[in-house]
Amino acid sequence: MLGEGVQRGLAHTTVRDIAQAAGVGERTFFRYFPTKESLVAGQVRELVPRLAELLTARPANEAPYTAMRNAVLELAAQYDVPPAVFITGPPGRLGPDTRADRFLLSDLESALTEALLQRLKARAPETDEARLRLQAAVKARAGVSALRALFTLYARDDAGPRTSSQFADLIQDAFAALDGP
């Protein structure tokens, strides 16, 4: 259900659409979720630990941003969702101004920090852990910022990419921007 809604766009998916797809009435939907955005946020939150697992499992010789990009693309392919689904959108539609979305963003950054820390420790076990933790935190937040920039530019209107392939190309470009011109 998440993949289909993301392809159509949250703004174009009604609660009625979601309830019908789930085989329940709208009143039943609202017993469990106060808004359609809360449903999506819950589903996205469930993907965060899986993304961290995929990042941790990437080959040790991959650079941090490369590993993060590949983990995002792998997760998107496994769950048939565009990679930008991890980052909340404009205010009123899972916007960063809502408390729940700040927690979701924080959870994502924390999970990626821990995964990157494990990777950095394995590559440089003699390096001070505090220094590695700072590096991991900066890189994780930079990677999340690349995703947020992508979402901000392309998910606010209907002009953005709609296929997984289009999103994958943009993910490549967003992470490439972190490595330089």
DALINZI-V469700 format. One record per backbone hydrogen bond with DSSP energy under -0.5 kcal/mol. CO is the residue of the C=O (numbers start at 1). NH is the residue of the N-H. If there is no record, write none. Layout:
BEGIN
co:nh
CO:NH
CO:NH
END
This chain:
BEGIN
co:nh
1:5
2:6
3:7
4:8
5:9
9:12
10:13
12:14
14:18
15:19
16:20
17:21
18:22
19:23
19:24
20:23
25:29
26:30
27:31
28:31
28:32
29:32
29:33
35:39
36:40
37:41
38:42
39:43
40:44
41:45
42:46
43:47
44:47
44:48
45:48
45:49
46:50
47:51
48:52
49:53
50:54
51:55
52:56
53:57
54:58
55:58
59:62
63:67
64:68
65:69
66:70
67:71
68:72
69:73
70:74
71:75
72:76
73:77
74:78
75:79
76:80
76:81
82:85
83:86
84:87
89:96
90:93
93:89
95:98
98:102
99:103
100:104
101:105
102:106
103:107
104:108
105:109
106:110
107:111
108:112
109:113
110:114
111:115
112:116
113:117
114:118
115:119
116:120
117:121
118:122
119:123
120:124
124:127
128:132
129:133
130:134
131:135
132:136
133:137
134:138
135:139
136:140
137:141
138:142
139:143
140:144
141:145
142:146
143:147
144:148
145:149
146:150
147:151
148:152
149:153
150:154
151:155
157:160
163:167
164:168
165:169
166:170
167:171
168:172
169:173
170:174
171:175
172:176
173:177
174:178
175:178
175:179
176:179
176:180
177:180
END
